[in-house]
Amino acid sequence: MLAREVMTPRVISIEADAAITQAAHLMLQNRISGLPVVGPKGELVGMVTEGDFLRRGEIGTQRRRSRWLEFLIGPGRLAEEYVQARGRKVEDVMSRNPVTITEQTPLETAVGLMERHRIKRLPVVRDGALVGMLTRANLLHALVSLATQPQAVGDDATIRAQILAECDRQSWAPMSNVVVRNGVVELWGVITDERERQARIVAAENVPGVKAVHDHLVWIEPMSGFVIEPPQDQARAQQGSISTPPAPARTEQKAGPVHPMSTESYAEPK
């Protein structure tokens, strides 16, 4: 998917020479955490977010350092922080040269930029002009829309083929066996990392038509060769060992013949 398919086209923006209080009111009224800053011709010149208002003199949160640390930092950095804490205009606190994308940017690239720069939103520009905004919320909207679309359900053979094909596409999934009966998937094979178990279960659950997934994957620890049975099989084994075994059949012992000397042997002497 491309950015233009999920972005917000109508963007609330603010001019660089506007007051910071105006920016704060816009964020609160529209329940947003950031605003693109535009110039006189509508060109993007920066971004202002909630984080730019954290260190403010009005609320007593400006940075305070010891004298020796201020000496190490230098006057330039201190002057910049003073403007951030005392400036009255948006251009005094905004972040300049923001990371941007275009309408044709793939979502995979956009998400990579968000992760790399640790940002929550990306302005979408066309020839330098702001035309939209891509946020994390837009990605959630796309996810929900695609996840709720109905998918065709295949028979057991189709389900098995789709699971095997998905595992073949993944480098972490070695060859294993899959058995499907009436939509119930049985996973058989060997794994060398316990995290592979849940990944294989997820791969099976994502195939349309799967009703349940039974895990029979055996974990073999590579260093020691120790074998760990799958949790489902362990649970069945424990239930079998706890069950009360049937009581053994009672056998009646027949009384043997009485020895003829038994009466005389126990007679008291006179």
C-alpha positions as CSV (number, residue, x, y, z in Angstrom):
1,M,0.0,0.0,0.0
2,L,1.0,3.6,-0.6
3,A,0.9,6.6,1.7
4,R,-1.9,8.3,-0.3
5,E,-4.2,5.4,0.3
6,V,-4.3,5.8,4.1
7,M,-3.1,9.3,4.9
8,T,-5.2,12.1,6.2
9,P,-5.6,14.6,3.3
10,R,-7.1,17.6,5.3
11,V,-4.4,18.6,7.7
12,I,-4.7,21.1,10.5
13,S,-1.6,23.3,10.3
14,I,-0.2,26.5,11.9
15,E,2.0,29.3,10.7
16,A,5.5,29.8,12.0
17,D,4.9,33.2,13.4
18,A,1.8,32.1,15.4
19,A,1.8,32.1,19.2
20,I,2.6,28.9,21.0
21,T,-0.6,29.3,23.0
22,Q,-2.5,29.1,19.7
23,A,-0.7,25.9,18.8
24,A,-1.6,24.4,22.2
25,H,-5.3,25.3,21.8
26,L,-5.4,23.7,18.3
27,M,-3.9,20.5,19.7
28,L,-6.4,20.4,22.6
29,Q,-9.4,21.2,20.5
30,N,-8.7,18.7,17.8
31,R,-7.2,16.0,20.1
32,I,-4.0,15.8,18.2
33,S,-0.4,15.7,19.6
34,G,1.4,17.5,16.7
35,L,1.0,20.2,14.1
36,P,2.8,20.8,10.8
37,V,4.2,24.4,10.6
38,V,3.8,26.1,7.2
39,G,5.3,29.2,5.7
40,P,3.6,32.1,3.9
41,K,3.2,30.1,0.7
42,G,2.0,26.9,2.4
43,E,5.4,25.2,2.3
44,L,6.3,22.9,5.1
45,V,8.9,24.5,7.4
46,G,8.7,22.5,10.6
47,M,6.8,20.4,13.1
48,V,5.6,21.3,16.6
49,T,4.5,18.6,19.0
50,E,3.6,18.1,22.6
51,G,7.2,17.3,23.4
52,D,8.2,20.8,22.4
53,F,6.2,22.2,25.3
54,L,7.7,20.0,28.0
55,R,10.5,22.3,29.1
56,R,8.8,25.6,29.6
57,G,9.4,28.4,32.1
58,E,5.7,29.0,32.7
59,I,5.3,25.6,34.4
60,G,8.8,25.5,36.0
61,T,10.1,22.6,33.9
62,Q,13.0,24.4,32.2
63,R,16.4,22.7,32.4
64,R,18.6,23.5,35.3
65,R,22.2,22.4,35.5
66,S,25.2,23.0,37.7
67,R,27.8,25.7,36.8
68,W,30.5,23.2,35.8
69,L,28.1,21.3,33.6
70,E,27.0,24.6,31.9
71,F,30.6,25.3,31.3
72,L,31.1,22.0,29.5
73,I,27.9,22.4,27.4
74,G,28.8,25.8,26.2
75,P,26.9,29.0,25.6
76,G,25.4,28.0,22.3
77,R,23.5,25.0,23.6
78,L,22.4,27.0,26.7
79,A,21.0,29.8,24.5
80,E,19.1,27.4,22.4
81,E,17.5,25.8,25.4
82,Y,16.6,29.3,26.7
83,V,14.7,30.0,23.5
84,Q,12.9,26.7,23.8
85,A,11.8,27.4,27.3
86,R,11.0,31.2,26.9
87,G,10.1,31.7,23.2
88,R,6.6,32.9,22.4
89,K,6.3,32.0,18.8
90,V,5.9,28.5,17.2
91,E,9.1,29.0,15.2
92,D,11.0,29.3,18.5
93,V,10.1,25.8,19.7
94,M,9.3,23.9,16.5
95,S,11.6,21.1,15.0
96,R,13.1,22.3,11.7
97,N,13.8,20.1,8.7
98,P,11.2,17.4,9.5
99,V,11.3,14.0,8.0
100,T,8.8,13.8,5.1
101,I,7.4,11.4,2.6
102,T,5.4,11.7,-0.7
103,E,2.1,10.3,-1.7
104,Q,3.8,7.5,-3.6
105,T,5.9,6.3,-0.6
106,P,5.2,2.7,0.3
107,L,3.9,2.1,3.8
108,E,6.8,-0.2,4.5
109,T,9.2,2.7,3.9
110,A,7.1,5.1,6.0
111,V,7.0,2.7,8.9
112,G,10.8,2.3,8.7
113,L,11.3,6.1,8.9
114,M,9.0,6.2,12.0
115,E,11.0,3.6,13.7
116,R,14.4,4.9,12.7
117,H,13.7,8.5,13.8
118,R,11.3,7.6,16.7
119,I,8.5,9.8,15.4
120,K,4.7,9.2,15.4
121,R,3.7,11.1,12.3
122,L,5.1,12.0,8.8
123,P,4.1,15.0,6.8
124,V,3.2,14.1,3.2
125,V,4.5,16.7,0.7
126,R,4.1,17.4,-3.0
127,D,6.7,19.8,-4.5
128,G,7.4,21.1,-1.0
129,A,3.8,21.8,-0.2
130,L,1.9,20.0,2.5
131,V,-0.8,17.7,1.1
132,G,-1.4,15.2,4.0
133,M,-0.3,13.6,7.2
134,L,0.5,9.9,7.9
135,T,0.2,9.0,11.5
136,R,0.2,5.8,13.6
137,A,-3.6,6.1,13.8
138,N,-3.9,6.0,10.0
139,L,-1.9,2.7,10.0
140,L,-4.3,1.3,12.6
141,H,-7.3,2.3,10.5
142,A,-5.8,0.4,7.5
143,L,-5.1,-2.6,9.6
144,V,-8.7,-2.8,10.9
145,S,-10.1,-2.3,7.4
146,L,-8.0,-5.1,5.9
147,A,-8.4,-7.5,8.8
148,T,-12.2,-7.4,8.6
149,Q,-12.5,-8.2,4.9
150,P,-14.0,-11.6,4.3
151,Q,-11.7,-14.2,2.8
152,A,-12.5,-17.4,0.8
153,V,-12.3,-20.6,2.8
154,G,-10.7,-23.6,1.2
155,D,-10.8,-27.3,1.9
156,D,-8.3,-29.3,4.0
157,A,-5.9,-29.7,1.1
158,T,-5.9,-26.0,0.3
159,I,-5.4,-25.1,3.9
160,R,-2.4,-27.4,4.2
161,A,-0.9,-26.0,1.0
162,Q,-1.3,-22.4,2.2
163,I,0.3,-23.2,5.6
164,L,3.3,-25.0,4.0
165,A,3.7,-22.2,1.4
166,E,3.8,-19.5,4.1
167,C,6.4,-21.5,6.1
168,D,8.5,-21.9,3.0
169,R,8.6,-18.1,2.6
170,Q,10.0,-17.7,6.1
171,S,13.7,-18.2,6.8
172,W,13.1,-19.2,10.4
173,A,10.8,-22.0,9.5
174,P,12.6,-25.3,8.7
175,M,10.7,-28.1,7.0
176,S,7.9,-29.7,9.0
177,N,4.7,-31.6,8.5
178,V,1.2,-30.3,8.6
179,V,-1.9,-32.5,8.8
180,V,-5.4,-31.0,8.4
181,R,-8.6,-32.7,9.2
182,N,-12.0,-30.9,9.0
183,G,-10.2,-27.6,9.5
184,V,-8.2,-28.7,12.5
185,V,-4.5,-28.3,11.9
186,E,-1.9,-30.6,13.5
187,L,1.7,-29.3,13.5
188,W,4.5,-31.9,13.6
189,G,8.2,-31.5,13.4
190,V,11.3,-30.2,15.3
191,I,12.2,-26.7,16.3
192,T,15.5,-25.4,17.7
193,D,14.1,-22.2,19.3
194,E,10.9,-22.0,21.5
195,R,9.9,-18.8,19.7
196,E,9.4,-20.7,16.5
197,R,6.5,-22.6,18.1
198,Q,4.2,-19.5,18.4
199,A,5.3,-18.3,15.0
200,R,4.2,-21.5,13.4
201,I,0.9,-21.5,15.3
202,V,0.2,-17.9,14.1
203,A,1.1,-18.9,10.5
204,A,-1.5,-21.6,10.7
205,E,-4.2,-19.5,12.4
206,N,-4.0,-16.8,9.7
207,V,-5.1,-19.2,7.0
208,P,-8.9,-18.9,6.3
209,G,-10.9,-22.0,7.3
210,V,-8.6,-23.0,10.2
211,K,-10.8,-23.9,13.2
212,A,-8.1,-25.0,15.7
213,V,-4.3,-25.6,15.8
214,H,-2.8,-28.6,17.7
215,D,0.8,-28.2,18.5
216,H,3.0,-31.4,18.4
217,L,6.3,-29.6,17.7
218,V,9.3,-31.0,19.7
219,W,11.9,-28.5,20.8
220,I,15.5,-29.8,20.7
221,E,18.0,-27.5,22.5
222,P,20.9,-27.1,20.0
223,M,23.8,-26.9,22.6
224,S,22.8,-29.8,24.9
225,G,20.5,-31.8,22.6
226,F,17.9,-31.8,25.4
227,V,14.4,-32.7,24.1
228,I,11.3,-30.9,25.3
229,E,7.9,-32.2,24.4
230,P,5.2,-29.7,23.3
231,P,3.1,-28.2,26.0
232,Q,-0.1,-29.7,24.8
233,D,1.4,-33.2,24.8
234,Q,2.8,-32.6,28.2
235,A,-0.6,-31.6,29.5
236,R,-2.2,-34.8,28.1
237,A,0.6,-36.9,29.7
238,Q,0.0,-35.3,33.1
239,Q,-3.7,-35.8,32.9
240,G,-3.1,-39.5,32.1
241,S,-0.7,-39.9,35.1
242,I,-3.0,-38.2,37.5
243,S,-6.0,-40.4,36.7
244,T,-6.6,-43.1,39.2
245,P,-5.7,-46.5,37.9
246,P,-8.2,-49.4,38.3
247,A,-8.0,-51.3,41.5
248,P,-6.4,-54.8,41.2
249,A,-8.8,-57.7,41.4
250,R,-9.0,-59.3,44.8
251,T,-8.0,-63.0,45.0
252,E,-9.4,-65.2,47.8
253,Q,-6.9,-67.5,49.4
254,K,-8.2,-71.1,50.2
255,A,-7.5,-72.4,53.7
256,G,-5.0,-75.2,53.6
257,P,-5.5,-78.5,55.5
258,V,-5.0,-78.5,59.2
259,H,-1.9,-80.4,60.3
260,P,-2.9,-83.3,62.6
261,M,-0.1,-82.4,65.1
262,S,-1.3,-78.8,65.5
263,T,-3.6,-79.6,68.5
264,E,-1.0,-81.6,70.4
265,S,1.7,-79.0,69.6
266,Y,-0.1,-76.3,71.4
267,A,-1.3,-78.3,74.4
268,E,-0.3,-77.0,77.8
269,P,1.8,-79.4,79.9
270,K,0.2,-81.0,82.9
